[in-house]
Amino acid sequence: MSTHALYVSAAYAITALAIAGLIGWVLLDQRARRRELAELEAAGIRRRSDKARKPEAERP
């Protein structure tokens, strides 16, 4: 394997690891935010966007 091919392979491997790490970080953060949102909703704190929505019976 030439030096150039080794360099390119290493660059691709590092990039793949970085992207996989970012995807994992986003997924873990999503789980944490959903858990926090569920805790807030269980405590009776609602989202502001819920106030803007009309109940299903009132929609035309």
GITAFEN-V633099 format. One line per field, one symbol per residue. psi: psi as a letter, one per 40 degrees, with the letter a starting at -180 (. if undefined). A space follows every 10 residues. Layout:
BEGIN
psi->???
END
This chain:
BEGIN
psi->hidddddddd dddddddddd dddddddddd dddddddddd ddeehiiddd ddiiiddei.
END
